[in-house]
């Protein structure tokens, strides 16, 4: 009997473009997820995919991206609580997604952000999809925090880079996590304030992700990482490289994923460790 497949697409800035290539490889093999969760760039790619946006279109949009196309500089960054605004990104997303809500999506989807007041992860799964994915992508210091209802939200990657728990709770029996950041790579220290802030976030995030990866190993069937080397997630370049590496990852593992979904290979849910047992 076929099992339900859940994909957890992790954060990773420009490196997250690899998610498009990964999904393309699965699609070519006839593999379609039943549930998708995402964080930051993983949320953007995941939402567009679940909305039915053709992957080839998503690929073309990704390859044409420049920072000037997705953000504008805040005149008073301290008062605005961020150097950049996502107004152009919103316009671009509206061009392709319109005013789509979570209820309109073809595949069940959710994304995560961090509630600044409560200091905890919140799962966004109703209302405006664009509001949610921009909140999930609002890197502290770089972008102005998002406000949804009574919550002020920032990038979910601060506390939860790869939302595996959420996709499990949606009902996925086979869980595949795609972490485009992987292990922290050595990097020359920068005197730039923003670079220093982002580097500190990366260090904390990586250590937290490593702990969560170990603690959730009992129910994650595959934790996959594309070989992106030292590609900088904060620079909008080398996107074709990320696409290719994501595609290679999907090709490498799609037979194994299909075997897990078709019940031809033993998964974590077969050992009583799957979706029925929430963490």
Buried (B, 14 or more C-beta within 10 A) or exposed (E): EEBBBBBBBBBBBBBBBBBBBBBBBBBEEEBEBBBBBBBBBBBBBBBBBBBEBEBEEBBEBBEEBEBEEBBEEBEEBEEBBBBBBBEBBBEBBEEBBEEBBBEEBEBBBBBBBBBBEEEEBBBBBEEBBBBBBBBBBBBBBBBBBBEBEEBBBBBBBBBBBBBBBBBBBBBBBBBBBBBBBBEBEEEEEEEEEBBEBBBEBBEEBBEBBEEBBEEBEEBBBBBBBBEBEEBBBBEBEBBEBBBBBBBBBBBBBBEBBBBBBEBEBEBBBBEEBBBEEEE
